């Protein structure tokens, strides 16, 4: 994630846990948006006071390339660097275009007044490291510090919660279903959407908290942009959101 906002308040946390391991995941019953997801062509724009969230098209390639050429934006991504060329950007954009739009729910984040694309964001991974869908976003550096990331995330989460649901069984990290407040109605586990951040990116963590996310675990992962030695680990504070409150099998 890449954006800028005030950092969250300091809260004592346990020592970092182990990385998620699919071999130890547990199977749970929950609800998730019905698959396949609505195609881009059927997705209405999401309006917020200052933004329009609209489906992406291949015509967005130049604006996406400009966005992904900003080192400040790309620093907090898994890639950790700007795209090397237009082909790399095109390959990334195509993961959100037909037919891949049936398994992602990503949007162009546009300035409502001018229509200019200023970012990307949404559910870019159906199965995160923890087994649940994952949200992410990036916004051009010129628009940092204006509260737009929080505005985007709130608008996106409202659209996500409004998708038709179905009851499913999924395999997820056991830590996501531990503790109070996780069980929903009819024996279902409450649905979650995950956000993974990096240590030092307190601004994005503040965005998540303002949008209703809660922290639930820190874990250490290999940062391959720093090599493979013992000093190349990165701490990943991870957050989750429960869409729509209590889960249920009917559409929302």
N, C-alpha and C positions, 0 to 999 in steps of 0.2 A: 504494500500500500504506500501511496505517496501523497501527502498533503501537509498542511500546517495548521495547527491550532494549539491552544494552551494545553500543557501536560496535565494528566490526571493527578489527583492527590495521592501522596505516598501511602500505601497500605502494606503492613507486614505480610509477607507471603512465605509459604514453605519453601524448602530447598527444591531446586529443579528436579523434575521427574524424568523417567526414561522416555525416549522417543516412542511414538505410537508404533505398535507392532501388529499388523493384521493377523498374524498367527495366534494372537491372544485375544482377538476381538470377540465380543459376545453378540448373539443374535437377539434382537428385540423387535417387538411389534410397535409401530408408530404410524404417523401419517406423513406424507410428503406430497408436493405438487404432482399431479397426475402426469405420467409420461405417455407419449412424447409431449414435451412442453409445446405451448402454442408457437407456431413458426413466426419468424420476424414479420412476415406480411400480415399476420393477424394480431399483432401486438399494438394496442393504442399507445400514443405517447403519454408519458406521466408528467404532469405539470406541477411545479412547485413555485413559490413566489418569484424566484429568480432564474429557474432552470427549466429546460425541457429535456426529458429523458426519452429518447426515441431509438428505434431499432437501427442497428448499424447496416451500412451498405458498402459495396466495394468502392463507391465514389468517395468514401471517407478516407481512402488510403493516404492522400497527401497530408491531411490534417492529423491522422494517427501517426504518420511517420515523423511529423514535426513534434508531436507530443513525446514520442519515444526517442527523440534525439536530445532531450534535455537530461543531462547527467543528474541533476537534482531530483528529477522524477524517477529515474531508473535506479537510483542508488538503493532504494528500499525494496526493489523487486527481487524475485528469486534469481533473475538473470544477473542483476548487479551492474549492468553496463548498458550503454545505448545500443540500439540495433546497428548492425554493421552495414546494412544496405537495405534498399527498398524491398528486395525479395524476402528478407527476414521479417520485415514488418508485414508484408502481404501474407506470409504464412501464418503469422500470429492473428491477423485480422480474420483470415478465413476460418479459424476455429470457432468464430462467432456467427458465421454466415451459413446459409443453407448448403448442405443438409445438416450441418453441425448445430444449427440453432435449436434442434429438437432436444439437445442435451446440455445447452447453456442458456442463461437468461441474462445476457449482457446488453448494455445500452451505451449509445453515444450520450455523453453529458454535454448539453449545449446551453449557451447563454440565451436566456429567453428573449432578451431585447434584440440581439443581433442574429441569432441562429447559429453562431459560430461554435464549432466543436471545441470544447475546452478540456475534455477528459473522457475516460472510459470507466465503466463500473458495472458490477452486478455479480451474479453467480457464474463464475468462470470454471468451476470444478464441481461436478455433481457429487463426487466422493472425495472429500478432503482427506488429509492424513488421518483424521479421526473417524472417517466413514460417513460423516454427514456432509451435505452440500456446504460450499465455502464461498464467501463473498470477498471481493477485492475491488480496488478502485485506484485510479491515478488521475491527477488534475494538473494542468499546466501551472508552472511555478508562478506565473504572473497573477494567478487567481488564488494563491495561498493566503491564509490569514483573514479571509472574509466570511468564514462560516459556511462556505459552499459545500465542503465535504460532508458536514453534518446534514445539510439540507438535502444533498443527494441521497445519503444513506437512509434518511427517514422516508424520502419519497420512494426509493427502491423497496424498502422493507414493507411499505404499505402495499405496493404492487405485488410483491412476493406473497404476502399474506392473503391477497385476494385471488390467487390462483386456485383452481379446483383441486381438491385433495382426494387422495385415495389411501386406504389402509395397506401397509406394506410391512414386510420383514426385512430388516437390514442388519448388517454386521458392523458394529461400532466399537470404538475404544471404551473399555469398561469405565474409565474415569468420567465419561460424559453422562453416565446413567447412575452415578453414585450420589448419595446425599439427599437432602430434603428438597421438595419442590420439583422433582424430575418426573414423578409418576403423574399421568393424566387420568382421564376418565376411561372406564371400561377396561382397565388393565393395560392401557397403552402407555408407552413412554412418550413424554412430551417431545414434539418435533424440535429440532435445533438447526441453526445455520451458523457455521463456524467462521471465525476470522483469525488468521495467524499473523502476528506482528513480529518485529525484531526488536531486541533490546536497544534502547536509545531512540526509538521512534515513538516517543511519548506523545507527539502531536496526533498521530493516527490513533493511539490508544485513547486519547481524550475524545476524539471524534466518535469512536465506538461507544464509549460510556455515555456521551451525550445522546446518542441515538438509541440507547436502551440495552446495549450489550453489557455482559458481566464477565469479568475475568474468572477463569476456572483452573488454569494450570500453566506453569512454565516448564519448558523442556529444552534440552540441548540437542542441536542438530549439526551435522557437518556442513560447513560453509565452503563449498568447493571453489568459490571465487578467491579464497585465501589459501588454497592448497589442501593437502591431506594430512598435515602434521597435527600434533596434540594441541597446538595453539590456534587451530582453525575451526573451533567450535563456535557456534552462535546461539545465544539464548533467545528462545521464541515464546514470549508471553502470548497466550492463546485465549480468545474470548468466544462467547456464544450468546445467541439470542434465541428466544422461544417465540416463534411467530404466532400471532393470534391468541396468545394465552393458552388455555387448556386445549389439548388436541381433541379431534373427533374425526370420524370417518367421512362425514359429509363435506361437501364443498364449502368454501368460505367466500 
